[in-house]
Amino acid sequence: MSKYDIIVLGSGPGGYVTAIRASQLGFKTAIVEKESLGGVCLNWGCIPTKALLKSAQVFEYLKHAEDYGLKVKDAEHDFDAVVKRSRGVAEGMSNGVKFLMKKNKIDVIEGFGKLKAGKKIDVDGTEYSADHIIVATGARSRELPSLPQDGKKVIGYRQAMTLEKQPKKMIVVGSGAIGVEFAYFYNSMGTEVTIVEYMDKIVPVEDDEVSKQLERSFKKSGIKIMTSSEVTSVDTSGDGVKATVKTKKGEETLEADIVLSAVGIKSNIENIGLEDVGIAVDRDKILVNDYYQTNIPGYYAIGDVTPGQALAHVASAEGILCVEKIAGMHVEALDYGNIPGCTYCTPEVASVGLTEAQAKEKGYDIKVGKFPFSASGKASAGGNKDGFVKVIFDAKYGEWLGCHMIGAGVTDMIAEAVLGRKLETTGHEVLKAVHPHPTMSEAVMEAVAAAYDEVIHL
């Protein structure tokens, strides 16, 4: 039986990052993967979706070339080529992880891993042991009883990335990051898209003003949006799909070629031996402490299988913290209140910290500042004036409570707020940090200035 210091089960952005950090710290490390290195994120999630979205964005630029003083005759798209490019990007990233495994001398064990008692793991009949076993098996598309996925007419995000034929009509159920990103992509490619959202606003975890702005932008681009609505059943017996939707005004029947179910994710904890080892779970989440230790010594869990936010960057941070704790380093528990969330549709959405409503609910006396990109020179020059930056500060101490952005490139800008909050900066310190002009990022400084009644360009 092969013996390791650390074995990681799963090679997504949680697993492979964990394995690399473990190797850097001198641990003899192996990683177990049943499919492709990089997991869902690199192969079927974060990376290939961004490739699809980039193709959609470029196609929209071509369609609006005249807005920039250019002429493009009959801009067309090749749906198969767009999908093929996306798969090529994903393959390149997966190969990059293979290189990193080799570079860091990490053994890659291919197959389905199952935990066993005594700090062991069985991979398709072969047993391995380790002093520490870290579960990083991620998650998959969640299915609703009223919306069973057949992979053809009712699909999840995985099928949505590799459809053989572009649908003429699509219903997207759920308006979280996955739902709105695919809604934007298919709408840009020419598909007639309807979003059905159970909550009373799209991107429901975001600040109310951000949700309203995205809804305006989506409706302007031709996407139909139904909030406070629920798909109660689907009929796939005909050529297409008939979805029965319950709304505030009564039932409505929608017809489409395909229904995309984007109602969240479910952790991959089945059949991996948790029960055999005695590891405690709550519903579909593995229970861990601040350092990702389970109730059974020597077994750990990170990423989507634990109760934290199901985000790639969270999984990576958890894995690094976990192995550094194992190595005896001094580590601080992860601050889940300072995790940025990003949605890559157009306009992009990014946020960190409390929304305005949440800050008020917690009893803060707040200062709120907002700067629209319509007043930004860089946004005007780039033709991307939709959106704004909104900041929320505690009026008493100047603490940066939250930052919410919608617009071009904001997923790259949000890190300023994350770092500022980590360093406990105040509004006046942000104001005195000179931002370059003309940039989209100076809207952060302007929004802070607006909160303190010092705004210049409004």
Protein Blocks (a to p, Z undefined) as FASTA:
>chain_A
ZZdfbdcedjbfklmmmmmmmmmnopacddddfkbghijmlmmmmmmmmmmmmmmmmmmm
mmmmmmnopacehiaddfklmmmmmmmmmmmmmmmmmmmmmmnopacdeddddddehiia
ceehiacddfbdcddebpaddddfklccehlmmccfklmmmcfbdcfbdcdedjbfklmm
mmmmmmmnopacddddfblbehklbcfklmmmmmmmmmmnopacdehiacfbdcfkbmbd
cdddddfkbccddddfbdcddebccddfehnlmmmnopacehjaccddfkopafbehiac
ehjlbmbdcdfklmmmmmmmmmmmmnopacddddfklcccddfbdcddddedjdfklmmm
nopacddddddfklpmklmmnopagccddddddfknopafbdcdedehklmmmmmmmmmm
mnopafklmmmmccddddfklmmmmmmmmmnopafkZZ
